Every structure is written in structure tokens, then in C-alpha cells.
Amino acid sequence: MINRIVSILLGCLFTLNVSGQSGKVLLKNGSVLYGHIGKLDTRELELLIEEELLSLPVDMVRMVNIKKKIDVSVIDKEVYESLSLYGKKGIEKSIQIGLLHGREDSDASARETFSGAVQVSYRFNSFVQPGISVGYDHHDEFGIIPVLLTYKLDLSPKWSTPFLYGSAGYGFAKLFEENDINPGIDKVDGGLNYQLGLGYRWRSEKVGFEFAIGWKRQKVDFEYENFDWFWTDNENNITLIRKINRAEFKLGIIF
């Protein structure tokens, strides 16, 4: 009976000490534990689960997520950041599908088409996440294959967080053989591609999902056959440069 009372008192005392440090712990064997984190240093992690105090060697822990701001009096910040998704290094892969919206030129009406991409990046930390992306953007008369260098910046250290992204590279163009919308196009060449946007990511231990809204710009050179509607006697084909600005709404799954 006395041991039970002492255990309860110690549990209450421990709970007060770790107030606000409710957390989630993923072990290397795949187990997930929820409780109050009262101590985390280079050697061990102490976790209060209900009224039971569990002490774990740090080398058994794969990842830690604290829901609120950490208390540095009981948490070693460097150790926490090395175990959190916020500071976790490694390769991150994602598959994205999107909807493109906007005018392809000043005379065209707004149209919706689709896009897709595969992206691989390396997470040094929350603020340094460079990568490379290869995708496909569908347009009325042609398709674009953008090959881009990417950069992502998380706006919070939590597993689920808003983020900013940007990318730049080259978009390779392919003219469709059956082009009923503008049959006067004889050839199309790609150009520089830029993207900027804002998104939100929901993340778990193994997989995550993201939604983003952004702006995409693609430079394209069109070579037209010399039809009468150009009002010219030039016998050569005519090249026009278009800079296509479109909004993009996309969903992705993260591995």
C-alpha cells in the first residue's frame, strides 16, 4: 500500500515536472509510444505513460515529436532535434498530381489541364531541403517535360507543417501530332521554367501527404507556317515567343 502511494506521488510529481511536454516516440523496432517526456539527453529518454515511468536508451529511439515548445531544463535540445522530423536528415521522395489553371496567352480563354511530377530531395534540416524534380505539364497544343532543381522550407518544426517551395530549370516541349486547336504551329521549343508556392504537409512515421498552391511560368518558342493571317509576304516561318503563366493546385504523397 505504501509503495502504491509513493508511486502515485512520484507520478504526480513527474507529471508536474513535464507539464506541456506531451509527446510521441517512435522506436527503431516500429513501436509507437505516447506520453509525457520528462528527460531526454545523450543517454536516455524518460517517458511517463499513464502512471508508469519508462526509461529507454536513446539508441533504441528512432524519432521523437513533442507537441508543444520544448522545456530545455529537462530536454537536451540538440538531442531532440537530431531525433525529431524537424532535424531528421535523409532522402525524401514524393509523387504529385496537379491541376493547371489560367490563360496560355492573351487571346486564349482560361482552361484547366493537368500536371504531374516525381520529386527526390535531401533533408539536411527543416530549412535546407534541396532536390530535383521531373514532371509533365499538359497544354492545348503541346506537352512540357520540366526538369527542375527544387528547394523547400518548412515553416514550423512539427511533423505537420506549412511550407514554402520554389524551383527553376528547363521545360522540354513536345508538339502534339494531332493539333486541332492551332494547326498553324509547325514546331515548338521549350525554355526556362520557374515555380513558387505555398503548401501544407501532413506527416506520419512512414508516409505523408501534401497540398500546395503555386505559380508556374514557362517560356515557349512557337514556329508558325506563313499563313495569310500573319499579314506578311515573308516566305519564312514565323517564330513567336510566349511566356505562359498559370496557377497550379497539386496533391502529393511523400515516402
CORWOTA-V239640 format. One record per pair of residues at least 24 apart in sequence whose C-alpha atoms are under 10 Angstrom apart, sorted by the first residue. I is the first residue (numbers start at 1). GAP is how many residues later the second one is. Records with the same first field share a line. If there is no record, write none. Layout:
I = GAP / GAP
//
This chain:
7 = 44 / 45 / 46
8 = 43 / 44
9 = 42
10 = 41 / 42 / 43
11 = 37 / 38 / 39 / 40 / 41 / 42
12 = 39
14 = 24 / 33 / 34 / 37 / 39
15 = 33 / 34 / 35 / 36
17 = 54 / 56 / 57
18 = 29 / 30 / 52 / 53 / 55 / 56 / 57
19 = 49 / 52
20 = 46 / 47 / 48 / 49 / 50 / 51
21 = 26 / 44 / 45 / 46 / 47 / 48 / 49 / 50 / 53 / 54
22 = 25 / 26 / 43 / 44 / 45 / 46 / 47 / 48
23 = 24 / 25 / 41 / 42 / 43 / 44 / 45
24 = 39 / 40 / 41 / 42 / 43
25 = 36 / 37 / 38 / 39 / 40 / 41 / 58 / 59 / 180
26 = 34 / 35 / 36 / 37 / 38 / 39 / 57 / 58 / 179
27 = 29 / 31 / 32 / 33 / 34 / 35 / 36 / 37
28 = 31 / 32 / 33 / 34 / 35
29 = 31 / 32 / 33
30 = 31 / 32 / 175
31 = 30 / 31
32 = 29 / 31 / 32 / 173
33 = 31
34 = 31
35 = 31
36 = 30
37 = 27 / 28 / 29 / 33 / 34 / 37 / 38
38 = 33 / 35 / 36 / 37
39 = 32 / 33 / 34 / 35 / 36 / 37
40 = 32 / 33 / 34 / 35 / 36 / 37 / 38 / 39 / 40
41 = 33 / 34 / 35 / 36 / 37 / 38 / 39
42 = 33 / 34 / 36 / 37 / 38
43 = 36
45 = 30
46 = 28
58 = 25
62 = 26 / 143
63 = 24 / 25 / 142
64 = 95
65 = 92 / 93 / 94
66 = 91 / 92 / 93
67 = 90 / 91 / 92
68 = 90
69 = 88
81 = 44 / 76
82 = 43
84 = 41 / 73 / 74 / 75
85 = 38 / 40 / 41 / 72 / 73 / 74 / 75 / 118 / 119 / 120
86 = 37 / 38 / 39 / 40 / 41 / 68 / 70 / 71 / 72 / 73
87 = 36 / 37 / 38 / 39 / 40 / 70
88 = 35 / 36 / 37 / 38
89 = 33 / 34 / 35 / 36 / 37 / 39 / 40
90 = 31 / 32 / 33 / 34 / 35 / 39
91 = 29 / 30 / 31 / 32 / 33 / 38 / 40 / 164
92 = 27 / 28 / 29 / 30 / 31 / 37 / 39 / 162 / 163
93 = 25 / 26 / 27 / 28 / 29 / 38 / 39 / 40 / 114 / 160 / 161 / 162
94 = 24 / 25 / 26 / 27 / 39 / 113 / 114 / 115 / 116 / 158 / 159 / 160 / 161
95 = 24 / 25 / 38 / 40 / 114 / 115 / 156 / 157 / 158 / 159 / 160
96 = 39 / 113 / 114 / 115 / 116 / 154 / 155 / 156 / 157 / 158
97 = 38 / 39 / 40 / 114 / 151 / 152 / 153 / 154 / 155 / 156
98 = 38 / 39 / 113 / 114 / 115 / 150 / 151 / 152 / 153 / 154
99 = 38 / 39 / 114 / 147 / 148 / 149 / 150 / 151 / 152
100 = 37 / 38 / 39 / 114 / 115 / 116 / 145 / 146 / 147 / 148 / 149 / 150
101 = 114 / 115 / 144 / 145 / 146 / 147 / 148
102 = 142 / 143 / 144 / 145 / 146
103 = 141 / 142 / 143 / 144
104 = 35 / 36 / 114 / 138 / 139 / 140 / 141 / 142
105 = 137 / 138 / 139 / 140
106 = 136 / 138
110 = 136
111 = 28 / 29 / 135
112 = 26 / 27 / 28 / 134 / 135 / 136
113 = 24 / 25 / 26 / 27 / 135
114 = 24 / 25 / 134 / 135 / 136
115 = 24 / 28 / 29 / 30 / 133 / 134 / 135
116 = 29 / 134 / 135 / 136
117 = 28 / 29 / 30 / 133 / 135
118 = 134
119 = 28 / 29 / 30 / 31 / 133 / 135
120 = 29 / 30 / 134 / 135
121 = 28 / 29 / 30 / 31
122 = 29 / 30
123 = 29 / 30
125 = 28 / 29 / 32
126 = 26 / 27 / 28 / 29 / 30 / 31 / 32 / 37
127 = 24 / 25 / 26 / 27 / 28 / 29 / 30 / 36
128 = 24 / 25 / 26
129 = 24 / 25 / 36
130 = 35 / 36 / 37
131 = 36
132 = 35 / 36 / 37
133 = 34 / 35 / 36
134 = 35 / 37
135 = 36
136 = 35 / 36 / 37
137 = 34 / 36
138 = 36
139 = 36 / 37
140 = 35 / 36 / 39 / 40 / 41 / 42
141 = 33 / 34 / 35 / 36 / 37 / 38 / 39 / 40 / 41 / 42 / 44 / 47
142 = 31 / 32 / 33 / 34 / 35 / 36 / 37 / 45 / 46 / 47
143 = 28 / 29 / 30 / 31 / 32 / 33 / 45 / 47
144 = 26 / 27 / 28 / 29 / 30 / 31 / 45 / 46 / 47 / 49 / 74 / 76
145 = 25 / 26 / 27 / 28 / 29 / 45 / 48
146 = 24 / 25 / 26 / 27 / 44 / 45 / 46 / 47 / 48 / 72
147 = 24 / 25 / 45 / 46
148 = 44 / 45 / 46 / 47
149 = 45
150 = 44 / 45 / 46
151 = 45
152 = 45 / 46 / 47
153 = 45
154 = 45 / 46 / 47
155 = 45
158 = 43 / 44 / 45
159 = 42 / 43 / 44 / 45 / 46 / 49
160 = 40 / 41 / 42 / 43 / 44 / 48 / 49 / 50
161 = 38 / 39 / 40 / 41 / 42 / 49
162 = 36 / 37 / 38 / 39 / 40 / 48 / 49 / 50
163 = 34 / 35 / 36 / 37 / 38 / 47 / 48 / 49
164 = 32 / 33 / 34 / 35 / 36 / 48 / 49 / 50
165 = 30 / 31 / 32 / 33 / 34 / 47 / 48 / 49
166 = 28 / 29 / 30 / 31 / 32 / 48 / 49 / 50
167 = 26 / 27 / 28 / 29 / 30 / 49
168 = 24 / 25 / 26 / 27 / 28 / 48 / 49
169 = 24 / 25 / 26 / 49
170 = 24 / 48 / 49
171 = 46 / 47 / 48 / 49
172 = 46 / 47 / 48
173 = 46 / 47 / 48
175 = 47
182 = 42
183 = 41 / 42
184 = 38 / 39 / 40 / 41 / 42 / 43
185 = 37 / 38 / 39 / 40 / 41 / 52 / 53 / 54
186 = 36 / 37 / 38 / 39 / 40 / 51 / 52 / 53
187 = 34 / 35 / 36 / 37 / 38 / 50 / 52
188 = 32 / 33 / 34 / 35 / 36 / 51 / 52 / 53
189 = 30 / 31 / 32 / 33 / 34 / 52
190 = 28 / 29 / 30 / 31 / 32
191 = 26 / 27 / 28 / 29 / 30 / 50 / 51 / 52
192 = 25 / 26 / 27 / 28 / 51
193 = 24 / 25 / 26 / 27 / 50 / 51
194 = 24 / 25 / 51
195 = 50 / 51 / 52 / 53
196 = 51 / 52
197 = 50 / 51 / 52
199 = 50 / 51 / 52
200 = 51
201 = 50 / 51 / 52 / 53
202 = 51 / 52
203 = 50 / 51 / 52
204 = 50 / 51
205 = 50
206 = 48 / 49
207 = 46 / 47 / 48
208 = 44 / 45 / 46 / 47
209 = 42 / 43 / 44 / 45 / 46
210 = 40 / 41 / 42 / 43 / 44
211 = 38 / 39 / 40 / 41 / 42
212 = 36 / 37 / 38 / 39 / 40
213 = 34 / 35 / 36 / 37 / 38
214 = 32 / 33 / 34 / 35 / 36
215 = 30 / 31 / 32 / 33 / 34
216 = 28 / 29 / 30 / 31 / 32
217 = 26 / 27 / 28 / 29 / 30
218 = 24 / 25 / 26 / 27 / 28
219 = 24 / 25 / 26
220 = 24
//
